[in-house]
């Protein structure tokens, strides 16, 4: 357990320029995508009229109250609660109301029965920043905690998704016939939306052979089941590549691209701190070192 915690949080790791830059990139990503989703939902919520599926806090709070202009007010408060701690590190406690209101915005927007995955990891990242603000007193350890917290749930989420597939369908889930069915369903969806649909090279390859289709699904299932390996830093880049490959495969076969997940995997799943440190040491770049001092918590 101690070894796992060290792999996730790196509290004792030296505060190098590369580490500071990667941690701040994680924080900037979290804030940017929190605001993108917040305002996207704020513009959509006024079109709603009834709660079809209450989620989370919506089971205890009537979110119909926020169907009007309050969604925009909520978005403004979330924006301030994210930008202020991003710029003024001593006010990081504002991530707490930002997370609570972000969840409220989420359950209000998706009270109609359709729940996407896109914002889930962003929400966990914001939760990590909020928990760090409350429980981590050392400001230099705040971002490492949030980063490790998000890595833990990233790995747990992917592995749980793989297990859920096996629980629902059993070991026959990777059967190539299933991929044929899903490709056919997506072709109908796209055809009805755009008026045309053409198979790409991977879809043609999958449809040409049940074995190939089964191999594609097996790779995706294996990548998800092994998602927990991101907890260990020496395995993290390899499983990250597998997960990114899985998302690219999903996009090519079923025209569903998890852009936010993929960007976050790129930011968190590779040892950018080492790469930046190597470049900084070789070039002895003053701008990089100055940037590192600015980003220091």
Secondary structure by P-SEA (a helix, b strand, c coil): caaaaaacccccccccaaaaaaaaaaaaaaaaaaaaaaaaaaacccccccccccccccccccccccccaaaaaaaaaaaaaccccccccccccaaaaaaaaaaaaaaaaaccccccccaaaaaaaaaaaaaaacccccccaaaaaaaaaaaaaaaaaaaaaaaaaaaacccccccaaaaaaaaaaaaaaaaaacccccccaaaaaaaacaaaaaaaaaaaaaaaaaccccccccaaaaaaaaaaaaaaaaaaaccccaaaaaaaaaacccaaaaaaaaaaaaaccaaaaaaaaaacc
